[in-house]
Amino acid sequence: MAQFDVFVNPIAAARRAYPFVAVLQSDLVREAHDPIVAPLVPRQSMSKIAGRLTPIVAFQGTEHVVLVPALVGVRSSNLAQPRGSIASSRNELLAAIDYLFFGV
């Protein structure tokens, strides 16, 4: 599992609203068994975007919003095969994380 890999949301009850999650935790932290992920929401299903905290990324040919304020840890064993990656949006994702935790 690599940073910015995208998986089907392991929480079945939440999949309709949040179909995917993206790993935001560095893949250098191998001893963590509960990687930090953020939900991805199809852009068309969101009426408002919170700006810097919710970057818009392209995934599977559709715009998705990454809900950085909704970070959560999940067991790595609950994440199946990666469905792709949003690493091409690395700068925007890191900016959102920096803003959330450090206000910069």
N, C-alpha and C positions, 0 to 999 in steps of 0.2 A: 504494500500500500504506500502510495507516494502522496506528498502534499499536493493538494488541489485535485486529487482523484475524485470522481463523482460516482456515487452509488445510489441504488434504489433505497428510499427511506426504509430503514428496518422496522419502523413503527407502523404497522399495517393500518391502524385507525387514523393516522395522520397523512397517509399517502395521497389522499384525494386533494388536500390543500397543499401539501408539501411533497411532491412526488420523488424528489431527490435530495440527497445531502452531499456536501463537499467537505473533504478533509482539509482543515486549515492548519492543523498542527504540523510542525516540521517532521519530515520523515527521518531526521537525525535522532529524534527522541524515540529510540527503539524500545526502551523499557516500559513505556506507557502502554497499558493494555486497553485503555479507554480513550481512543483518539478524539480530539475536539473537532466537531463538525458543525456546519451551518446549513440550514435548510435552503433549498432553491425553490422558488415559486415562479411559474410562468408569468412573464411581464404582463400579459393581457388580463390576468386575473387580479391584478393589483390596481386599485384606483389611485392611490398616492404612493409616492416613493419618498423615503426619508432623506435622500441625498447621499452624503458622503458615507453614511453607515450601511447603505444598501446598494452596492455596485450592481450594475447590469452587465451580465456576461452572455456570450453566445454559447449555447450547448445544444447539440443535436439539431442544429438548424433553427433554433428558437431562442428568443431573448428570455433570459431568466434573471430574477432578482435574487441576490444572495443576502439573506437576512443575518448579517453579522451580529446584531444585538441578540439574536436567539441562539447563540452558541450553546452546545451541549456535548457532553461526553457520551460516547456509545461504546459498547464492547466491540472490539475488532472482530470477534467471532460472529457478530450479527451483521457484519457487512459482507455481502457476497462478492461477486465479480465486479470490478470497476466497469462502469458504462462509458467512461471517457474521462476527460480532464478539462479543467478550466484554467490551466497554467498560463495560457496566453493572456489572461487578465490579471496576472500576478501583481503588477504595480497597483492596480485599482483595489485589489483585495488587501494587500499590505497597507495601503493608505487607510482603508476602512478600519482595519485592526488597530493601527496606530492611533487613529482618531478615537476609537472606542476606549482604549486603555490609557492613552497618554495625552489625548486632547490636541494632538498635532497632526 
